[in-house]
Every structure is written in C-alpha cells, then in structure tokens.
Amino acid sequence: MTAISWIDIWHIIFFANAILALWTVFHRKRSVATSWAWLIVLIILPVVGFIIYGFVGRGISQENLFAINRQKHIGLSNVQKMITEAPAKIDQNDTSPSAHILIKYLDKDQESPITKNNKIKLYTDGHDKFRDLFADIRQAKSSINVEYYTIYNDAIGNEFLKLLIQKAKEGVQVRVLYDAWGSFGASKSWFNQLTEAGGDVLPFITSRNMISRNRINYHLHRKIVVIDGVTSWTGGFNVGDQYLGRKKKFGYWRDTHLRLVGSASLLLQERFVMDWNASAVKEEELISFDEKLFPDLDENDISKGDMAVQVVSDGPDNDEPYMRNGLVRLMMLARKRVWIQTPYLIPDEAMIAAWQILASSGVDLRIMIPCMPDHPFIYRATQWYANQLVKIGVKVYTYNNGFMHAKTIIVDDKYATVGSVNQDYRSYDLNFEDNVFVYDRAFNKEMSDQFEKDMEQSTLLTPEMIKKQSHWLRFLQNFSRLLSPIL
C-alpha cells in the first residue's frame, strides 16, 4: 500500500472545497451572475474565499430583516392620510399614460404616493450644498433628523457635528442615524459629543456589530436630512472633506443633491423614522407619531411649489429589485433621450437589456462616468462595461474635471430622478437606497443644462480609444468584470 502523496491530499482538499463551494453558493437564491462570481472566489481561494464569503456573502440576518419589515407594518397612517386625502392630479399634458403606470408601480403597497406641492432646488457643488444645508439647520425650531452613509471625522464633519450640538443645546430634537462601515473613523466617542448635548445617535441596524455578526455587506446608503418636517435634503453628497474637493486624489467633487420643501419632506421624514425605529435598541429610543415631526403643511401655511414628486426607497428587505425595475420602467418612457450619470457602471443583465433596446430604438442614450477610480476593481469593471456599451451604440463620456459621483437619470424633457442609487449590483440588491422621481419640465431642463455643461468637461469614449487600451488593462477589466456582481 503506497503512502498518500501531497498531491493526492491537495486533490482531496480541492475536491472537498469545490463541493462545499457549490453547496454554499447554490443553497441560497441569488442571480446567476452573482452565483458564478462567488463560485470563482471560493474555488480559486480555498479557505480564504470562505472567510471572505462569511463576512460579505451571506444574506441579511433574519433578525434584522424582521426589525426592518416590522416598520412597514406599523406604518405612519397619519402621514399617509395627510397625503392621500388630497392626491396629486398630474396633468395629462405633462405625462403620458405610461407615466401613470410608472407612478403606480413606484407606489407599491402605497408606500410612495405622488405629491404635487413641492419646491426643489438643485445642487451640484459641495460648497453650495453645505452652505445652504447649514443655514437650514441653524433655522431649525423643533427637529433635525440626519441619515447618512458617510459622516467623516474631518473638518467639515466636525463643523457639521458642532452645529448639531449647538441646536441640541438650544432644545431642538436632533437625531443622527449613520452607517458604521461608511463612516469608518467616526468613533462612538466622537458622536458622544452630540449625545452629551442632548442629541441621539444610532448606527443603522445592519452596521451595528457587523463584524461580530459576520455580515458587512448591507449598507445604509441613503443621504437624508429633514428639518422640522418641512425642509428636506437628499441626493449623492455625504459629509466629508472629499465632497468639498479637499482631497488631492479626487480633486473637484461633482455630485447632485436636492433641497425639497413640501409634502415630499414628509415622506423622507417617514423613511427616516422607519429606519431609526428599526435600528433602535431600547424602547425609549423609538419614535412615535408627532405633529411636530409631521406638520400639516396647509395649516402651517408652508410656502410650497407645484412640482410633482415621488420619494422611493428600496433595500435588500424587498423580494424584488424594486428600484432597479422602477428605473427601467422610467427609461422605457423615453422617446428622444435618456441621459445618465453614475460613478459606478456595473449593471445587471436586465439593465443592459433595457439600454440595448433604447439604443437600438434610436433613443439618444448617454452615460457619464468618472475618468478616475476610487475603488480599483470597481473602476476596471466599470471600464469593461463602458467598452461593451459603446459597441451597442451607447454614448459613454468620462468626466475629466474631478470625480463624478452624481446618480441621476434624465428622460426626454419631462422626467428625472436624483438620489443615492448607482448603476451597479450593490445598489440594485444590497444597499438601502432612496431616489426622488420628479415629473416636471422646468426641473428636467435644469438637469439637462447641467448635463450639457458636464459634457463640455468630458471625453466621448470611442471605438478607436478602446482598441488602443493595453493588453494588461484589458486583462484587469475582464478579471474585474468576473467579480463585478460581488464588488
């Protein structure tokens, strides 16, 4: 009887690893692309691959899922009643019958009713955004609710925290909900400055004890501030110096953010309350309905506008890619153009199919991406998809004046959406996101004008440029693309 060689042992380990990898990947429902990406990682990285999977590949915990879904069933019926008692009448001249199908789809389970009494101000520069946001915070009378993926302990982060501390000392109810992963470096002791002043701070439920629970893949990616239930902010800017162009690595930071006044603010307030209550640990931390949080805008004579808006949120607690489907449905309204800005271009098969249909139908489809990486593998995957999209007739632009972080879509001259959703698997399936869908020609024109300004500082990616890419770059792009569903 011959002794077992090291090669035989390796074969046994490899075979056992492959069987375990197959079981690990396929015992849970997920997309085909994601399944194959994880299979590659688990097979080519024995042991190490399973450690990585243990932290970022597992599904959201049932405990967290229950806490999040419970908020939907509790609901804030008073808020819904205030909005639905006077439903918005969307002018048929402003929207096609298909748009009403979109509106109905986005109002799934009556969680995203359309409102038509809003004013919106568009921001594309961090200095302007923080200047006016801080001005609004200084004017707060009763409540300031903050929800961000990233709040950094740096110059602008400390200025932000100092202002919140000041308002808390004045007696304003201040709450901050943050993602512990995205806000890495902002320690509990740093936030304690606010709690000691009378404010409240919580990490989002999926980022609380994420290391000990072996789940670090589900992030609060929303960026929401609601002041007195009347004025709200949401979009792509987080809180940090880099969003003001203070990091040499990125240079100028090009993003898009919105300031809203009107009933849309009540919906963003509702979103915050549900996220806060899902994350609360103690009974006394829970928020219940309060007229100060949800004021009657008519009774309080709040100056409003006439923009039609839907606030839509999504996350891994939903059974379907609700936001992705909504974006596809929005783009399918197009007759002339679809213009997109995104920092990450890692679309799934459904989105690629939608873009191929649009391009083949003669729709002017343009996608603007950064000219530089903030995450190497993600950027190489973005380049791979950009190359493929150029081949099917999509106009892809790389923004050269710094880092493009805006998450926007413009459709024809009637519709637009701004929010936290990137065009990638993570936003479609893993992150907790929010977008504002705006049905307004004037807002669409303002967005379009800004896109055209950005084009002046961008380069159109051509087939000739793609051919000149080195073999090494193409290898990195192809390799990154294989892993793209799990990046």
N, C-alpha and C positions, 0 to 999 in steps of 0.2 A: 504494500500500500504506500503510495507516494505521498509525501507531505504536501499540504496545500501551499501554493506559492503566493507571493504578494499580489501577483497579477490576478490570481483566482479570487483572492479576498477583495481586490478592487472591483472585479466584475460583480461579485455578490453585493457589495455596497452600492454599486451603481444601479444594479437591477432593483434592489430594495428601495433605493432613493427614487427611482423612476416610478415604481408602483405607488409609493406614498405620495409623490408629486401629483400623479394622475388623480388619486382619491381626493387629495387636498383641494385641487383646482375644480374638479367637476362635481363635487358633492354639494356645491352651492351654486345657485342660479346667478349667472353673470353673462355679459356679452361674449361672443366668440373671440373677438379681438383681445379682450382682457384676459380670457382664459388662456389663450396661447402665449400671451406676454408673460403671465405668471409661470406657465409651464417651462418656458425658456429659462427664466431666472432660477427656478427650483432645480432644474436638471443640470444646468451648467455651473451652479454654485451649491453643491451638496452641503448640507448643514447650515452654511451661511445664508443660503437662499431661504431656508425655513425660518431662520431668525428674523430676516427682513420681513417675510410674509407675516410672521407673528405680530409684528407691530403695525404694518401698513396694509396688509392684505385681507384681514378679517372684516366681517361685516359689522355694522354698528350694533352695539350691545342691546339686548332686549330691554334691559333696564332703562337705558337712555331713550330707546325708541318709544317705550311706554310713556315716559315722562313728557316727551315732545308731543306725541299724539293725543295725550290726555288734554292738553291745552286747546286742541281743536274742538274737542267735545264740550269743554267748559264754555268756550266762546265768550264774546263780549256782546251779548244780544242788544244791549242799549246802543252800542256804536252802529251795528248793522241796521238797527231800526232807524236811527237818525239819517242814515244814508239812503236806505231803500224806500223810506216814506216819500221821498221826493226824487225818484230815479231820474238820472240824466237823460235828456232827449237828444240823441245825436242826430244832427241834421243829415238827411239822406243825401244832400248835395255834397257833404264832406266825406262820407264813407260809402263804399259800395255795399251791396247786400252781403258780399263775402266778409267784409269787415265785421258785420254783426255776428257772423259765425265765429270769427276770432274772439270777439268780445265775450260771446257766450262760453267759448272753450276756456278762456282765461279766468272766467268767473266760476270755475269748477267748484262745486259744493258751496257756492255763494260766499266764497272767501275773498273774492277780488271784484267787488262791484265797481262799475264805472261811475266816476264823478265828473261833473262838468261845471265846477265853480272854483277853478284853481288858477293861480298865477304862478308862473315858473320863470326863474332866472337861471341862465346857463353860465357855467364857469369852466374855463379851460386852463386856467393858470392858478397854481397853488397859492401864490401870494394874495391874489384877489379872493380866493375861496376862504382862506383862514382869516383874512381881514374882516370880511363880512360875517363869517360864522362867529368870530369872537365878539363882534358888535351885537349880534343877536343874543348871544349868551349873556352879555352884560345887561341887556334889557329884560331878561327873564324875570317873571314875577312869581311863578308857583312851581314849575318843574322843568328840569333838564334831563332828558334821557338819552344816553350815549351808547352806541353799539358799533364796535369797530373790530375788524380783523387784526389790524396792527395799530398799536399805540406804543411808540418808542420812547424810552427814557433818554431823550436828547433835548436840544434847545427848544424846538417847537413843542415837543411833548411836555416839557416842564412848564412852558408858558401856558399850554392848554390846561394842565393839571392845576397850576396856580390859580387860573381863572375860575375853574370849577370849585376849588377850595374857597375862594372868595365868595362865590354865590352861595355855597353851602352855609358859610358863616352868617350870611345875610338872611338865612331861613328858607332859601329855595331848596326844594327836594331834588337832590342830584343823585342820579344812578348811572353807573358805568358798567357795561357788560362787554367783555373782551375775549378774544381767542388767545389762550395762553401760548399756543405754538406760534401764531403770527406776531404776538407781542413779546417774543423772546427777549429777555433783558430788562423788561419792565417787571420788577420783582414785587412780591406781595408787600414788602416793607415800603416800597415806593408808593404803591397805591394806598397804603395805610395812612398817608398824609391826608388823603381825602376822607377816609372813614373817621379819622380823629376829629375832622372838622364838621362831621355830621352827615357826610355823604355815604352812599352804599356802593360797593364794588363786588362784582362776581365774575369768575371765569365762566365761559359758556360750558354747558353741561358736557359736551363731547371732549373738551380740552381739560376738564378737571381730572386730575390724577391719571392723565392719559398714558404715562409711562408705566405706572404700576398696573394699569388695566390692559396694557399691551394693545392699545388702539390709538394711533396718532394720525389717522388718515381722514378724519372727518372734521372739517373746519368751519367755523363761523366766518364766512367771507363777506358778510353784509357790512355796509358802512352807513349807519343811520344816526342822525341826531334829531330829536323832536323837542321843541321848546314851547312850553305852555299849551301843548296840544294844537297849536295853530300854525307854527312855522316849522318846517322840517327840511332836512338835508339828506341827500343820498346820491351815490354815484361811485366813482372809482378811486378817489383820493382817500388814503389812510392818514394817520397822524405820525409824521416823522420828517426829519430834515431833508431826506432824499426827495420828498414830494414837493419841496420848495427849490429843487435844483442845487442843493448844497453838497451833493456827493459827486466828486470828480468822475467816478466810474460811469455815471449816467448822464451828467450834465443837466440840461433843461429837462424837466419832467412834464410831459404833455399828457394830460388826463381830462376827464369830463365829469362834472358834478352838477347837481341841481339843487336849487333852493325853491321850495314849494310853500305856498300859502293857500289854504282851502281844505276841503274835505279829504284830499289825498293825505294830508298830515295825520288825520285821524286813523287812516289805515296803516300808516307807518308806525303810529303810536301803538296800534293794536298788535302789529308784528313785534314790536319791542316788548310789550307786556307778555305776550305768549313765550317769547324766547327767555325773558327774565324769569317767569314763573317756572318754566321747565328746568332752569338752572338753579333755582332756589333750593337751599339745603334745609333751612329752618322755616317753620310755619309763619313766623313773623316777617319773613322776607317776602312773602307772596304779595302781589299787587291785586287789589280788587277794584271794581269799577268806581271811579271817582270823577265827578263832573269837572273838577279842575284839570284832570288829565284829558278828558274828552268833552270840551266845552261845546255848547250849541252855538255854532258859528253865526247863525242868523240872530239869535237872541243877544249875542255879544257884539253885534254889528261889526263883525270882522270884514275888513275890505278884501274882497275876493275878485277873482278874474272869471274867465269863461272857457278856460282850456279843459278839454276832456282828457281824463287821466285814469289809467288803471294801475294800481300797485300790485305787483305779482311777486310772490316768493315761492321758493322751491328748496328741496333738500333730499337727502337720502331716506328720509322718513316717508317719502311718496313712493308708490308702487311703480310709477312710470316716470320717464324723463319729461316731466310736465313742462318745465321751462324750455327745454330743447324743442319739444313739439310746438310750443307756442311761438318760438322764434321762426321755426319752419313755416308755420301757418301764416305768420306775419309776412314773411318774404314771398310767399306764394300769392299775395295780393298784388305783387308788382306787375306793372305793365311797361314801365320805362326803365327803372333803375333800382338797384339795391347797393348801397354803399356801406361798408363795414369797417370798423376799427377794432382791433384786438391785439393785446400784447402776446398772446399765445394762440397759435393756429394748429390745433391737433384735433380736428373734427372727427366725429364718428361716421359710420357708413351712411346713416340717414341724412346727415347734414351735407355730406359730399354729394349724395344723390340729388338733393334739393338744389345745390349750387350748379350741378351739371345740367339739370333741367332748365334752370334760369338762363345759364349761359347759352345753351342750345336754342333757347326760345328767343334770343335776341335782346334779352334784358341786359342793360349796362351794369354788370356786376364787378364791383371794385372792392378789394380788401387791402387795408393798410396795416402793416405790421412794423415792429421796431427794426432798426438796422444793426442792433447790438443785443447780445444776450444778457439776461440777468440770472438765468439758470442754463448752463451749457447744454445739457442733454435736451432740455425742452426746446431751446432755440434751434438746435440741429434738426430736431423733429419738425419744428415749425418751417424750417427751410425746405425740408423734404416735401411737405405738403404744399408749400408755396410753389415749388417746381412742378408738381403734378397738376396743380390748379391752372397754372399758366398754359399747360398743354391742352386743357379743355376749354380755353378761351376766357378764363378769368383774368382781369387786370389786377396784378398784385403790385403794391407800392411799398417800398421800405422808407420809413420816416427817418430823416437824417439829422434833424435838429434836436437831438437828445433821445430820450426814451419814450416811446409811445405806449401808454398804459390805459388809454381810453377803451371803454367797452360800449360801443354804440352801433346801431343799425338805422339807416335811413331808407325808407321805401317810398318811391315816387315823390310826389310833392305834398303828401298828406300825413304820413305816419313816421314815427321814430320811436326808438327805445334807448334808454340810458340806464346803466346800473352796474352791478358787480360781476355780471356773467361774462366769462371769457369763452372763446370758441374752442373748448377743449373738453376732454372726458371728465376732468376733475369738476368743472363747473356743471356739466350735464348730470353727473351721477353722485359725486361725493361731497361737494360743498353745500353749505346753506347759503343761498343767494337771494337777492332781490333785484328786480328791474322795474322801472317806470315806463309804461307804454303811453305815448302821447298821441292823441288824434287831433292835430292842429296844424294848419298850413303855415302860419307865421313861425311857429317853433321849428317846423321842418325846414323852412328857408334859412333860419338862423343856423341850424345844424349843418345844412348843405353849404352855406357860405364858409363856415369854419372848415369843413372838409376840403373845400377847394383851396383855402389858404394853406392847409396842411400839405396838399398836393404840390404846392409851389416849393416846398422844402423836402420833397420826397423823390425817389427814383423808381421809375417803372421797371419791373423785372422783366427781361426779355429772354426769348429762347437762346439768343446768342450769348447772353451773360451766363445762362445755366450751363451751356456747353463748355464754357471756359473754367468752370469750377474744377478744382483739382480732384484726383482720384481719392486722395486721403479725406478731403472734405465730403465727397460723396459716400465714402465708407462710413464716416461718422454720422451722416444724415440717415443712411439706411439702417445702421445699428440702432440709433436713437428712435427711429420710426418703429422698429420692432417692439421697443419697450414703451412706446408712447401711450398706450392705454392705461399704464400704471404709473406714469410720471406725475 
